[in-house]
Amino acid sequence: MALLADDVEFRGPMGKAMHGLNGANLFWDANDEMGVYVEQDGAERQDGQRVAVPVLMRMADGTELRAAGIFEVAEGKVALFQVVMDRAAAGL
């Protein structure tokens, strides 16, 4: 949590947003409860203060989804984390 800004924003692939450190905890807890496992699936791409990371999301039922995690950094901390299902739209 030390790498997250106090007012960090988490956006899911359907546009739902959660805010602040409490929102970050809710985001991680929701993934745990749903049995979602996420791992990096290729080389990240950095453009200034924005980093796009290809990820593989494994669901509890065995479904695998290829997506991207986008991190925007401000003042040395993650200010925004967004899950994007279209890797090309994320610049990957």
N, CA and C atoms as an extended XYZ file, in Angstrom:
276
Properties=species:S:1:pos:R:3:atomname:S:1:resname:S:1:resid:I:1 pbc="F F F"
N         0.810       -1.187        0.000 N   MET     1
C         0.000        0.000        0.000 CA  MET     1
C         0.863        1.264        0.000 C   MET     1
N         2.120        1.126        0.363 N   ALA     2
C         3.001        2.288        0.424 CA  ALA     2
C         3.234        2.899       -0.955 C   ALA     2
N         3.018        2.115       -2.012 N   LEU     3
C         3.224        2.624       -3.364 CA  LEU     3
C         1.986        3.287       -3.946 C   LEU     3
N         0.876        3.292       -3.196 N   LEU     4
C        -0.370        3.874       -3.683 CA  LEU     4
C        -0.581        5.266       -3.102 C   LEU     4
N        -1.056        6.184       -3.954 N   ALA     5
C        -1.444        7.514       -3.471 CA  ALA     5
C        -2.662        7.361       -2.570 C   ALA     5
N        -2.800        8.238       -1.588 N   ASP     6
C        -3.946        8.162       -0.676 CA  ASP     6
C        -5.274        8.244       -1.420 C   ASP     6
N        -5.300        8.961       -2.545 N   ASP     7
C        -6.533        9.126       -3.313 CA  ASP     7
C        -6.526        8.282       -4.592 C   ASP     7
N        -5.806        7.156       -4.571 N   VAL     8
C        -5.704        6.270       -5.734 CA  VAL     8
C        -7.096        5.904       -6.243 C   VAL     8
N        -7.187        5.746       -7.562 N   GLU     9
C        -8.445        5.320       -8.189 CA  GLU     9
C        -8.218        3.984       -8.876 C   GLU     9
N        -9.101        3.035       -8.632 N   PHE    10
C        -9.085        1.729       -9.283 CA  PHE    10
C       -10.302        1.659      -10.193 C   PHE    10
N       -10.083        1.377      -11.498 N   ARG    11
C       -11.184        1.239      -12.447 CA  ARG    11
C       -11.189       -0.172      -13.002 C   ARG    11
N       -12.322       -0.828      -12.884 N   GLY    12
C       -12.483       -2.160      -13.437 CA  GLY    12
C       -12.783       -2.103      -14.924 C   GLY    12
N       -12.788       -3.253      -15.592 N   PRO    13
C       -12.996       -3.286      -17.044 CA  PRO    13
C       -14.388       -2.828      -17.479 C   PRO    13
N       -15.357       -2.828      -16.582 N   MET    14
C       -16.706       -2.390      -16.922 CA  MET    14
C       -16.942       -0.934      -16.526 C   MET    14
N       -15.879       -0.249      -16.084 N   GLY    15
C       -15.974        1.168      -15.775 CA  GLY    15
C       -16.233        1.501      -14.316 C   GLY    15
N       -16.513        0.502      -13.491 N   LYS    16
C       -16.747        0.771      -12.068 CA  LYS    16
C       -15.453        1.268      -11.434 C   LYS    16
N       -15.562        2.309      -10.623 N   ALA    17
C       -14.377        2.892       -9.992 CA  ALA    17
C       -14.478        2.799       -8.480 C   ALA    17
N       -13.333        2.575       -7.856 N   MET    18
C       -13.199        2.594       -6.405 CA  MET    18
C       -12.084        3.570       -6.077 C   MET    18
N       -12.233        4.284       -4.976 N   HIS    19
C       -11.299        5.364       -4.669 CA  HIS    19
C       -10.646        5.188       -3.308 C   HIS    19
N        -9.429        5.703       -3.216 N   GLY    20
C        -8.709        5.729       -1.957 CA  GLY    20
C        -8.144        4.370       -1.558 C   GLY    20
N        -7.434        4.366       -0.447 N   LEU    21
C        -6.814        3.133        0.027 CA  LEU    21
C        -7.863        2.105        0.416 C   LEU    21
N        -9.010        2.566        0.932 N   ASN    22
C       -10.096        1.647        1.247 CA  ASN    22
C       -10.609        0.983       -0.036 C   ASN    22
N       -10.734        1.760       -1.103 N   GLY    23
C       -11.139        1.212       -2.389 CA  GLY    23
C       -10.149        0.192       -2.912 C   GLY    23
N        -8.861        0.445       -2.693 N   ALA    24
C        -7.827       -0.511       -3.105 CA  ALA    24
C        -8.021       -1.833       -2.379 C   ALA    24
N        -8.283       -1.761       -1.081 N   ASN    25
C        -8.519       -2.988       -0.313 CA  ASN    25
C        -9.756       -3.716       -0.816 C   ASN    25
N       -10.821       -2.976       -1.110 N   LEU    26
C       -12.042       -3.593       -1.637 CA  LEU    26
C       -11.772       -4.277       -2.976 C   LEU    26
N       -10.957       -3.643       -3.825 N   PHE    27
C       -10.605       -4.201       -5.126 CA  PHE    27
C        -9.885       -5.535       -4.963 C   PHE    27
N        -8.858       -5.556       -4.119 N   TRP    28
C        -8.090       -6.795       -3.917 CA  TRP    28
C        -8.946       -7.863       -3.251 C   TRP    28
N        -9.759       -7.473       -2.268 N   ASP    29
C       -10.638       -8.435       -1.593 CA  ASP    29
C       -11.642       -9.050       -2.562 C   ASP    29
N       -12.190       -8.232       -3.470 N   ALA    30
C       -13.154       -8.742       -4.450 CA  ALA    30
C       -12.503       -9.778       -5.358 C   ALA    30
N       -11.270       -9.519       -5.787 N   ASN    31
C       -10.555      -10.501       -6.610 CA  ASN    31
C       -10.346      -11.796       -5.844 C   ASN    31
N        -9.955      -11.688       -4.593 N   ASP    32
C        -9.759      -12.887       -3.767 CA  ASP    32
C       -11.053      -13.672       -3.620 C   ASP    32
N       -12.132      -12.970       -3.328 N   GLU    33
C       -13.429      -13.631       -3.125 CA  GLU    33
C       -13.918      -14.326       -4.388 C   GLU    33
N       -13.649      -13.741       -5.548 N   MET    34
C       -14.085      -14.335       -6.816 CA  MET    34
C       -13.100      -15.373       -7.339 C   MET    34
N       -11.964      -15.540       -6.666 N   GLY    35
C       -10.969      -16.498       -7.118 CA  GLY    35
C       -10.242      -16.075       -8.375 C   GLY    35
N       -10.032      -14.780       -8.543 N   VAL    36
C        -9.327      -14.259       -9.711 CA  VAL    36
C        -7.840      -14.180       -9.394 C   VAL    36
N        -7.029      -14.809      -10.239 N   TYR    37
C        -5.577      -14.782      -10.099 CA  TYR    37
C        -5.027      -14.032      -11.305 C   TYR    37
N        -4.158      -13.057      -11.080 N   VAL    38
C        -3.618      -12.226      -12.160 CA  VAL    38
C        -2.101      -12.347      -12.185 C   VAL    38
N        -1.563      -12.542      -13.394 N   GLU    39
C        -0.100      -12.583      -13.535 CA  GLU    39
C         0.315      -11.805      -14.776 C   GLU    39
N         1.511      -11.264      -14.732 N   GLN    40
C         2.057      -10.535      -15.873 CA  GLN    40
C         2.248      -11.504      -17.024 C   GLN    40
N         1.924      -11.052      -18.236 N   ASP    41
C         1.932      -11.920      -19.412 CA  ASP    41
C         2.668      -11.253      -20.576 C   ASP    41
N         3.838      -10.731      -20.308 N   GLY    42
C         4.620      -10.078      -21.346 CA  GLY    42
C         5.317       -8.849      -20.793 C   GLY    42
N         5.984       -8.143      -21.693 N   ALA    43
C         6.770       -6.971      -21.290 CA  ALA    43
C         5.876       -5.752      -21.114 C   ALA    43
N         6.145       -5.013      -20.050 N   GLU    44
C         5.405       -3.775      -19.815 CA  GLU    44
C         5.891       -2.696      -20.773 C   GLU    44
N         5.058       -1.676      -20.941 N   ARG    45
C         5.416       -0.554      -21.811 CA  ARG    45
C         5.215        0.734      -21.032 C   ARG    45
N         6.265        1.553      -20.978 N   GLN    46
C         6.211        2.804      -20.230 CA  GLN    46
C         6.175        3.980      -21.196 C   GLN    46
N         5.315        4.941      -20.875 N   ASP    47
C         5.215        6.179      -21.642 CA  ASP    47
C         5.070        7.307      -20.635 C   ASP    47
N         6.163        7.926      -20.279 N   GLY    48
C         6.140        8.971      -19.254 CA  GLY    48
C         5.749        8.395      -17.906 C   GLY    48
N         4.681        8.914      -17.340 N   GLN    49
C         4.215        8.467      -16.020 CA  GLN    49
C         3.159        7.364      -16.127 C   GLN    49
N         2.976        6.790      -17.309 N   ARG    50
C         1.982        5.744      -17.549 CA  ARG    50
C         2.696        4.449      -17.897 C   ARG    50
N         2.277        3.363      -17.248 N   VAL    51
C         2.839        2.039      -17.522 CA  VAL    51
C         1.695        1.092      -17.846 C   VAL    51
N         1.797        0.393      -18.980 N   ALA    52
C         0.808       -0.610      -19.367 CA  ALA    52
C         1.465       -1.984      -19.245 C   ALA    52
N         0.778       -2.903      -18.590 N   VAL    53
C         1.314       -4.241      -18.334 CA  VAL    53
C         0.330       -5.279      -18.874 C   VAL    53
N         0.767       -6.141      -19.799 N   PRO    54
C        -0.131       -7.207      -20.248 CA  PRO    54
C        -0.300       -8.222      -19.112 C   PRO    54
N        -1.539       -8.626      -18.883 N   VAL    55
C        -1.803       -9.576      -17.804 CA  VAL    55
C        -2.683      -10.711      -18.298 C   VAL    55
N        -2.567      -11.830      -17.619 N   LEU    56
C        -3.429      -12.981      -17.819 CA  LEU    56
C        -4.239      -13.129      -16.542 C   LEU    56
N        -5.564      -13.061      -16.692 N   MET    57
C        -6.447      -13.206      -15.535 CA  MET    57
C        -7.035      -14.614      -15.576 C   MET    57
N        -6.806      -15.370      -14.512 N   ARG    58
C        -7.362      -16.718      -14.403 CA  ARG    58
C        -8.523      -16.689      -13.417 C   ARG    58
N        -9.681      -17.101      -13.901 N   MET    59
C       -10.885      -17.108      -13.071 CA  MET    59
C       -11.001      -18.439      -12.328 C   MET    59
N       -11.803      -18.447      -11.297 N   ALA    60
C       -11.984      -19.647      -10.479 CA  ALA    60
C       -12.492      -20.829      -11.297 C   ALA    60
N       -13.267      -20.559      -12.358 N   ASP    61
C       -13.814      -21.650      -13.173 CA  ASP    61
C       -12.850      -22.137      -14.251 C   ASP    61
N       -11.626      -21.592      -14.276 N   GLY    62
C       -10.626      -22.006      -15.253 CA  GLY    62
C       -10.547      -21.122      -16.478 C   GLY    62
N       -11.482      -20.211      -16.638 N   THR    63
C       -11.452      -19.283      -17.769 CA  THR    63
C       -10.217      -18.397      -17.671 C   THR    63
N        -9.563      -18.172      -18.798 N   GLU    64
C        -8.408      -17.275      -18.853 CA  GLU    64
C        -8.734      -16.101      -19.768 C   GLU    64
N        -8.447      -14.904      -19.309 N   LEU    65
C        -8.679      -13.686      -20.077 CA  LEU    65
C        -7.378      -12.907      -20.197 C   LEU    65
N        -7.079      -12.463      -21.394 N   ARG    66
C        -5.917      -11.611      -21.609 CA  ARG    66
C        -6.388      -10.163      -21.539 C   ARG    66
N        -5.687       -9.384      -20.742 N   ALA    67
C        -6.081       -8.003      -20.509 CA  ALA    67
C        -4.824       -7.168      -20.301 C   ALA    67
N        -5.024       -5.944      -19.868 N   ALA    68
C        -3.901       -5.061      -19.545 CA  ALA    68
C        -4.213       -4.319      -18.255 C   ALA    68
N        -3.182       -4.103      -17.472 N   GLY    69
C        -3.268       -3.243      -16.302 CA  GLY    69
C        -2.549       -1.953      -16.628 C   GLY    69
N        -3.226       -0.846      -16.429 N   ILE    70
C        -2.622        0.457      -16.700 CA  ILE    70
C        -2.407        1.164      -15.372 C   ILE    70
N        -1.191        1.615      -15.167 N   PHE    71
C        -0.823        2.339      -13.953 CA  PHE    71
C        -0.416        3.743      -14.347 C   PHE    71
N        -0.993        4.732      -13.696 N   GLU    72
C        -0.540        6.109      -13.876 CA  GLU    72
C         0.080        6.558      -12.563 C   GLU    72
N         1.276        7.105      -12.656 N   VAL    73
C         2.063        7.472      -11.485 CA  VAL    73
C         2.107        8.988      -11.354 C   VAL    73
N         1.926        9.461      -10.129 N   ALA    74
C         2.044       10.889       -9.828 CA  ALA    74
C         2.790       11.022       -8.515 C   ALA    74
N         3.802       11.855       -8.514 N   GLU    75
C         4.611       12.093       -7.320 CA  GLU    75
C         5.164       10.790       -6.729 C   GLU    75
N         5.538        9.866       -7.642 N   GLY    76
C         6.183        8.629       -7.221 CA  GLY    76
C         5.251        7.547       -6.698 C   GLY    76
N         3.933        7.768       -6.792 N   LYS    77
C         2.975        6.771       -6.305 CA  LYS    77
C         1.924        6.497       -7.376 C   LYS    77
N         1.330        5.309       -7.310 N   VAL    78
C         0.267        4.959       -8.249 CA  VAL    78
C        -0.965        5.795       -7.918 C   VAL    78
N        -1.398        6.603       -8.897 N   ALA    79
C        -2.573        7.455       -8.725 CA  ALA    79
C        -3.805        6.823       -9.376 C   ALA    79
N        -3.576        5.977      -10.399 N   LEU    80
C        -4.665        5.316      -11.101 CA  LEU    80
C        -4.225        3.916      -11.497 C   LEU    80
N        -5.103        2.958      -11.279 N   PHE    81
C        -4.917        1.603      -11.795 CA  PHE    81
C        -6.191        1.248      -12.529 C   PHE    81
N        -6.043        0.809      -13.775 N   GLN    82
C        -7.209        0.483      -14.589 CA  GLN    82
C        -6.997       -0.852      -15.281 C   GLN    82
N        -8.031       -1.682      -15.295 N   VAL    83
C        -8.014       -2.930      -16.046 CA  VAL    83
C        -8.689       -2.669      -17.386 C   VAL    83
N        -7.993       -3.001      -18.476 N   VAL    84
C        -8.502       -2.806      -19.827 CA  VAL    84
C        -8.470       -4.157      -20.535 C   VAL    84
N        -9.600       -4.553      -21.099 N   MET    85
C        -9.668       -5.858      -21.750 CA  MET    85
C        -9.037       -5.856      -23.141 C   MET    85
N        -8.939       -4.697      -23.778 N   ASP    86
C        -8.357       -4.579      -25.116 CA  ASP    86
C        -6.901       -4.134      -24.987 C   ASP    86
N        -5.987       -5.078      -25.128 N   ARG    87
C        -4.567       -4.746      -24.970 CA  ARG    87
C        -4.116       -3.687      -25.969 C   ARG    87
N        -4.624       -3.729      -27.194 N   ALA    88
C        -4.219       -2.743      -28.201 CA  ALA    88
C        -4.616       -1.335      -27.755 C   ALA    88
N        -5.772       -1.195      -27.144 N   ALA    89
C        -6.211        0.104      -26.660 CA  ALA    89
C        -5.306        0.609      -25.534 C   ALA    89
N        -4.650       -0.326      -24.863 N   ALA    90
C        -3.728        0.030      -23.780 CA  ALA    90
C        -2.323        0.322      -24.310 C   ALA    90
N        -2.122        0.172      -25.614 N   GLY    91
C        -0.817        0.442      -26.201 CA  GLY    91
C         0.106       -0.746      -26.190 C   GLY    91
N        -0.448       -1.957      -26.066 N   LEU    92
C         0.382       -3.171      -26.032 CA  LEU    92
C         0.208       -3.975      -27.305 C   LEU    92
